[in-house]
Amino acid sequence: MRIKLDQPRIAPLPESEWSDETREILEKMRRDGHIYNIFRTLAHHPQLLRRWMVFGGHLLGNSTLPARDREIAILRMGWLCGAEYEWGHHVAIGKQFGLTDGDIARIASGPEAAGLDPFEATLLRAIDELHTDKIISDRTWKALTERYNTQQILDLVFTAGQYTLVSMVLNSVGIQLEEGFEGFGNEAQG
């Protein structure tokens, strides 16, 4: 069952309430004059936000995974977790790394989707297994190791875990998707 909150349970922290510490953290997140709702919401707990950004920053900016693969993994986990906010932001990021609307529809459909690249099907299968079973099967692991080294596999598993965590926060807190980002749209939800 998917539950979507129409209003935030914790609203983004207004700039008038930012401490000096909060301002220092959030100003680094400003893009085109805006700070996304996820960061402004987590600003209610600046120590947590500061520490989480180190881990999230590694996975998003310094991961050993190819960027396209990373975005496929993040999108699939966001889809499986029903995290529309995550989905919307990573659709935009994924398109920067070459994902097409067709690719995005196949990610939503899952590892059995027609037209998937065989390795991308393996990648989706790994995310599905981590989501469902909390472990990658031997068959999928073997297929991953034919392309990925040890660091890449670790980055993949940690990416799946990170974006499960993020999905739980987004969904539970009710962080709302900003205007200009695509939500789940017309894709058939699984």
C-alpha positions in Angstrom: 0.0 0.0 0.0 1.4 3.4 -1.0 0.6 6.3 1.3 1.3 9.9 0.1 1.0 12.8 2.4 -0.5 15.9 0.8 0.9 18.2 3.5 4.2 18.0 5.3 4.3 16.7 8.8 7.5 18.7 9.3 7.5 21.9 7.2 10.7 23.2 5.6 12.4 25.5 8.1 11.8 29.1 7.1 14.9 31.2 6.5 13.9 33.5 9.3 14.4 30.6 11.8 17.9 29.6 10.5 20.7 29.6 13.1 24.2 30.5 12.0 25.0 26.8 11.8 21.9 26.1 9.7 22.7 29.0 7.4 26.3 27.8 6.9 25.0 24.3 5.9 22.1 25.4 3.7 23.9 28.1 1.8 26.1 25.4 0.3 22.9 23.6 -1.0 21.5 26.7 -2.8 21.0 26.0 -6.5 19.6 28.7 -8.8 18.6 30.7 -5.8 16.6 27.8 -4.2 17.3 25.3 -1.5 15.3 22.1 -2.0 12.6 21.1 0.5 14.5 18.0 1.7 17.4 20.2 2.9 15.2 22.9 4.4 13.2 20.2 6.3 16.3 18.4 7.6 17.6 21.8 8.7 15.4 21.3 11.8 18.3 19.0 12.9 21.5 20.6 11.7 23.9 18.1 13.3 22.1 15.2 11.6 22.0 17.1 8.2 25.7 17.9 8.4 26.7 14.3 9.0 24.2 12.8 6.5 25.5 15.1 3.8 28.9 13.6 4.0 27.6 10.1 3.4 25.0 11.2 0.8 27.6 13.4 -0.9 29.9 10.4 -1.4 27.2 8.3 -2.9 25.9 11.0 -5.2 29.1 12.8 -6.1 32.0 10.4 -5.4 30.6 7.0 -6.0 32.6 4.5 -8.1 29.5 3.6 -10.0 28.9 5.0 -13.4 26.5 7.9 -13.0 23.9 6.4 -15.3 23.9 3.1 -13.3 23.8 5.1 -10.0 20.7 6.9 -11.2 19.0 3.7 -12.4 19.5 2.2 -8.9 18.3 5.3 -7.2 15.2 5.7 -9.4 14.3 2.0 -9.0 14.6 2.2 -5.2 12.6 5.4 -5.2 9.9 3.7 -7.3 9.8 0.6 -5.1 9.6 2.8 -1.9 6.9 5.0 -3.3 9.1 8.1 -2.8 7.7 10.6 -5.4 10.0 13.4 -4.2 13.1 11.2 -4.8 11.7 10.0 -8.1 11.1 13.5 -9.3 14.5 14.8 -8.5 16.3 11.8 -9.8 14.4 11.7 -13.1 15.9 15.2 -13.7 19.4 14.1 -12.6 19.1 10.9 -14.6 18.2 12.8 -17.8 21.5 14.7 -17.3 23.3 11.4 -17.6 21.5 10.2 -20.7 18.3 8.5 -19.4 15.4 8.8 -21.8 11.7 8.8 -21.0 11.7 5.2 -22.4 14.5 4.3 -19.9 12.6 5.8 -17.1 9.4 3.9 -18.0 11.4 0.7 -18.1 13.0 1.4 -14.7 9.4 1.8 -13.3 8.4 -1.5 -14.9 11.3 -3.4 -13.5 13.9 -5.9 -14.5 11.6 -7.8 -16.8 10.6 -4.8 -18.9 10.9 -5.2 -22.7 13.8 -3.5 -24.3 16.1 -3.3 -21.2 19.8 -3.6 -21.7 20.8 -6.9 -20.1 23.1 -5.4 -17.5 20.6 -2.7 -16.6 18.1 -5.5 -16.0 20.6 -7.1 -13.7 21.0 -3.8 -11.9 17.3 -3.4 -11.5 17.1 -7.0 -10.2 19.8 -6.3 -7.6 17.8 -3.3 -6.3 14.6 -5.4 -6.3 16.3 -8.1 -4.3 17.8 -5.7 -1.8 14.4 -4.0 -1.4 12.5 -7.3 -1.0 15.0 -9.7 0.5 17.7 -7.4 1.9 20.3 -9.5 0.1 21.5 -9.9 -3.5 21.0 -13.4 -4.8 24.1 -15.4 -5.9 22.9 -15.3 -9.5 22.6 -11.6 -9.5 25.8 -11.1 -7.6 27.7 -13.1 -10.1 26.3 -11.0 -13.0 27.2 -7.8 -11.2 30.8 -9.0 -10.6 31.3 -9.5 -14.3 31.2 -5.7 -14.7 31.7 -4.2 -11.3 34.7 -4.3 -9.0 34.5 -4.6 -5.2 34.2 -0.9 -4.6 31.4 -0.5 -7.1 29.5 -3.4 -5.6 29.9 -1.8 -2.1 28.8 1.6 -3.5 25.7 -0.1 -5.1 24.6 -1.8 -1.9 25.2 1.4 0.1 23.3 3.4 -2.5 20.3 1.1 -2.2 20.4 1.4 1.6 20.9 5.2 1.5 17.9 5.8 -0.8 15.7 3.4 1.2 16.5 5.5 4.2 15.9 8.7 2.3 12.6 7.3 1.0 11.4 6.5 4.5 12.2 10.0 5.6 10.6 11.7 2.6 7.4 9.6 2.9 7.1 9.8 6.7 7.8 13.5 7.0 5.8 14.3 3.9 8.4 16.4 2.1 6.6 17.9 -0.9 8.0 17.9 -4.5 8.8 21.3 -5.7 7.2 22.8 -8.8 9.0 21.9 -12.0 9.8 18.3 -11.1 8.0 15.3 -12.5 6.3 13.0 -10.0 5.2 9.5 -10.8 3.0 10.7 -13.6 1.4 8.1 -15.8 3.7 5.2 -15.0 1.8 2.2 -13.7 2.8 1.9 -10.1 4.0 -1.5 -9.0 
